[in-house]
Structures are given as structure tokens and as C-alpha cells.
Amino acid sequence: MNPNSLAGKYGYLFPELNRLSRAANVITEDNVLQPANTEIRKYMDMMCAAHMLPGSAFRGLEHAQDFLQAIKSGKKGIILMEHYSNFDLPGFIWLLDRSGDVGKELAGRIIAMSGMKLNEENPYVSAFAEAYSRIIIYPSRSLAAIKDPEVYQREEKRSRVINLASMRALDQARKEGNAVLVFPSGTRYRPGKPETKKGVREIDSYIRLSDVMLLVSINGSCLRFSEDPKDMLNDVLFEDKVFMTSSPMYSCDAFREEAKTWGGDVEDKKQLVVDYVMHRLELMHEENEKGRLD
């Protein structure tokens, strides 16, 4: 075992995480909304503090303030963020929390959309994820990967039931003044595998059903893949300077129209909108990387 992996460095916490965990490991329509476990959150904050170097910051607080005011006034808000590791959400919340009153309040109103894998595959991975408020979905990629026809038929029915319940939970959460955070790639980006950085077509529906939007780029990473990306507990920890940077607040309707202008006359308008999201995030990433290590 790599001593710098999650399991190697923080395996001593596993018994305590197991004791504190309260989330169901099997997702049904009745437990898709999973509020943050504040006792586990303390350990995640400790890990962020240990691995984010001085100078790490959330940048664009003025945009976060515009967004916070909008969702408090009744607007439906969505945050679309790059995805490199399972530390992205913990790091984002940790940096927001420490950026002042606006950041702290926004951090407390964020509910992440999360795939079932984090809950169902490993109880310790599930416990780490449980530190943050989430709405669980059945990802389309997971369903598409099923080859057995009988299993696919059963799981397709299950996915519809779970995702319908998730959309109801999402609607209620936003009526209560919360914002939804979504990783538009649907998976962590693996270097050398550009398909993992392609946006998921269904993300257009989240944008269409929202009023205002922030894009957030991530530069730097404290958790990186091992030789076996499927083994999340074997991901390797690093110390790094991390920037998480917000775009200005967008009108979702205006953004979708801008995407059509950018992409021209293409047949799949939904995929075009998501491709434009990923394009804008990539531009932000490249720009923000220039000053990160100065």
C-alpha cells in the first residue's frame, strides 16, 4: 500500500468514519437527498488544511456574492465545475468557507449532484462523500455500461425511479434557497483520456431548468490517480497550491443562446450547450494556471 494514498495516510480514520456514517449504501427513491454529516466534515476539513499549500484560494468572491443574492431572491442557481479528483468538492467548500461571510453562506447552501458509485461501491469512500450535502442520481454512463440485457432492463427501471425522485428533491432544495453543484463531465478527468473531459449531454437540462449559473475552474490538485483509477482509496495525496476560480454570473437562457452562436448550425443543440460549457471552463483553466505557481 502506498503510504501517501488515502488508505495509507488516513486508514486509521476508517473505524471512526464507519461509526459516524449514517448514509444508506444502497440508493432508493427514498434516500436520494443526503444532508451533510457535520461530524465527518471535520475530518475532511482537516485533510484539506493538511494538503492545500499557503496561497490556495477561492477567487471571484464578487461573482459568488451576485450569485448568492440571486438564489436568495428566488432564482434557481447552478454551479458547473471542473472535475479532477474526489477532493474537488471538499476543497471548494473548504476554500469558500474561508473566503469571508459571503463564501461561508454560499458554501452552506450548496448541494452537489452525486453519482451512486460514491455511495454503493465502498463504505469508506461513501463515508468521505457523506461529509457534504448531496442529491444522488443514477448516471447515464453507468446504465450504458451494462451489457447483460436482463440486468439492463432491471437497472433501467431503477434509474428512472431514482432520477425522478432526485429531480423532485432538487426542485425542493432550490425552492429553499439552495444552489446545485454539478460536474458537467460526469467523471473525473484522466490525463491522456480526453473522453473523460467531455461534457455529459444531460447537463443541458440542468442549465435549461436554472436561472443563473457560475462556472468554476480548478487549478492544482491534492489528490491524484494511482495506477488503478477504479480504486478510489488508492488515490495519492499531494501538497499543492490550489486555485478555484468563479466566472461572472451568467443568465442560463442567455448562455444557451450564446452557445448556439458559438457552435453554429449543429444538429444536437443539447450537446452543443454542454460542449460550450467545457470550452469556457478550459479557457478559464488555462488563464488561471498562468499565475498559480508564481
N, C-alpha and C positions, 0 to 999 in steps of 0.2 A: 504493500500500500504506500502510495506517495505521501510522505509526511506533510506536504503542503496542499493536499487535496482537502475538500470539505470534510470527508470522513476521517482523514488523517489528523487534521488540525482541530476539528470540533466534534469528533466522535464521542468525546467524553460527555457532551451535552445530550446525547441521544436518549438516555434513560429519563432525563428531566423533560425533554421535549415530548416523549411518549406519555409521561404523566400529565403534562399540561394540555396535550392535544385533545380537542373536542369535536373536530370536524369529521363528518362521515367519510369513510374511504370509498364507499360506493355511492355514486351520484344518482339521484332520482329527481322527479319533478318537484319533490317536497323539500329538497335541501340545496337548491341551486344558489340561493343567496346565503353567503357565509360571512358574517361580520368578523372584523379583525379580532384576533386573540391578543390582547394587550400584554399578557404575561410572556408570550413567545416574542412579541415585538421587541421587548427589552434586549433579548439576545441578538436579534437581527441588528438593532442599533449598535450594539457593542461590536459586532463584526464589521459594520460599515465604518465605524470610528477607527477600528484597528487597521483597515486596509486602504482607506482613502487618504492620500497624502495631503499635506497642507497646500492650500491653493485650490483644492477641489471646490466646486461651487455650482449652484443653480444660477443661471444667468437669464435675464429677461423678466425681472420681477415686475416691471411696469406692465408687461403684457399679461402676466398672471393676475395682476390686480384688475385689469379690464375684464378678463375672463371671469374672475370671482364675482365681480359686481354684476355681470350679465347673468350668471346662473342663480345668483341670489334674487335677481329681479324676475326670475321665472323662465329664462332662456334654457333650452336644452343644450348642454355642453359636452363636447367630446375632445379628448386628448389623444393624439396619434403619435406614437413614439417609436424610435428605432429599437431594435431588439438584438442584443449581443450575448446576454447571459441571464441567468436566473437572479443576478444581483441588480438588474436594471430597475425593477420596481422598488426593492428595498433602498437602493441608492437614491432614486428620485425622491421618494418620500423623506428620506433622511436629510437630503440637501434642502428640500423645500422647507422642512420643519425648522431648519436653522438659518433661514434667509430672512426672518422677520415675521411680524404678525400676519401679513398677507399670505406668505408662504405657508405658515403654520395652519392657518384657517383652511386654505385650499387643500393642503395635504389631508386634513381631516374630512374633506368632502369627496375624496377620490375613491371610486370603486372600480377595480380592474376586472375586465373580462378575462377569464382564465379557462384554458382547455382542461378536460377531465384528467389528462395524464398526470398533472401535478398532484392530484388527489388520489388517484387509484393505483399508481404504479409502485410507489414506495412510501411507507408510512412516515419516514423521516423527511423525505422531500415534501410530502404533504404537510408535515408539521411546520417546516420552514415557511411554506406558502401561506399557511394559516395566519401568519402574523398580520396580514393585510386584508381589508375588506374586498371580497371578490364575488362575482356572479359567474357560475360555472356554465360552460357551453360544451356541446358535442361538436368538435371541429369537423368541417367537411373533409379535410385531408385525412383524418383518422378513419372516417367512413369509407373514403375512396380506396384506402389501403387494404380493405378486407376482400379477400379473394374467394372465400367459400360462399356460395350462393345462399345457403340456408342461414349462415351466420350474418351475412349482409342483410338479408330480409329482416331478421330479428333486430339487428342493430339500427337499421334504417328507421324502423318504427320507434325504437327507443330514442334515437336522435331527434325525431320530430317532437316527441313529448317533452324531452328535456329542453330543447331550444325554444319551444313555445313558452314554457314556464320561465325560461331565462329572459325572454323579451318582456314578459309581464313584470318580472322583478326589476328589470332595467327601467321600464316606464315609471314604476312606482318610486324607485330610488331617485330619479331625476325630478319627479314632482316634489320631492322633499328637499330639493336644492343641492343635490349631489352631481358630480361630473363622472362620466365613464371614461376610463383609460383603456385603450385598445392598442395592441401591437399589430400594425397592418400587415406585416409579413406572416403573421400567424405562427412563426417559429423563430428560433434563434439563428442568426446569420453564421454560417460556417465558412471560413476562408476557403477560397477555391471552389465553392459551390454556389454560383450566382443565383441558382434557382431558389435558394433559401432566403434571398433578399427580394424576391418578387412579391408584390402585394396580393393579398387574397381578394378575389372578386367580391365576396360578400361584404367587404368593408364599405363599399359604396352605400349599402343600405343603412349602415350606422350613420354615415355622413348625411344621407338624404333625410333621415329622421331626427337630425340635430339642427340646432340654430347657429351655434358658434363653435369654433374649433381652434385648438392650438396644435402646432407641430412641435415636437421636442427631439432634438438631435442629441446623440450620446458620443462623447469623445473620451477615450480611456476606458479601461475595464479592469476590475479587480478579480474577476473570475473568468477563466478561460477553459476551453475544451481540453480534455485529456485525449489519449489515443482512441478512446471509446466514447464518443459523444452521447451514446444512449445511457451510459452510467452517470447520472447527474451528480451522485455523491462523490464521484472521482474527478469532477471538475477541479481545476487547480487554482489556488488563490495567489494573488499577486498584490503588491502595494503599487498604487498608481494614482496619478493626478487625474481627476475626472471632471469634465465639464458636461453639464446637462443644460441645454440652451433652448429657450422657448422662442418660437416665431411670434410675430404680432398676431392678434386675434383675427380670425377670418370669419366672415359670414359663410355658412356652409353652402347656401344657394349660389352665392357669387363664386365660391371656389369651384363648384361643379361646372358652372358656366365657363370659367377661366380654363378649366381642364379641357373642355371641348375645343376651345380656341387653340390651345397648345397642341392638341393631338390631331387636329384636322378631322377629316371625314373618315372615321373608322366605324366598323360595324358594332363592336362591343363597347358601348358607352360606359357601362359599369366598370369594366376592367380599365378603360381609359382613365377614369377618375382616380382609381387606385394607383395606376402607374404614375399619374401626376403627383400623387402624394409621395410616392417613393422617390420620384425625381426631385421634388422640393427638399425632402429630407436629406438626400445625398448631397445636394448643393450646400445645405446648411452644415452637414458633417464636414465637408471639405473646407469650408470657410472657417469653421470653429477650430479645426485641427491646427491651423496655421499658428495660432497663438497659445496653444495649450501647454507646450513644453518650453516656452520662452523663459 
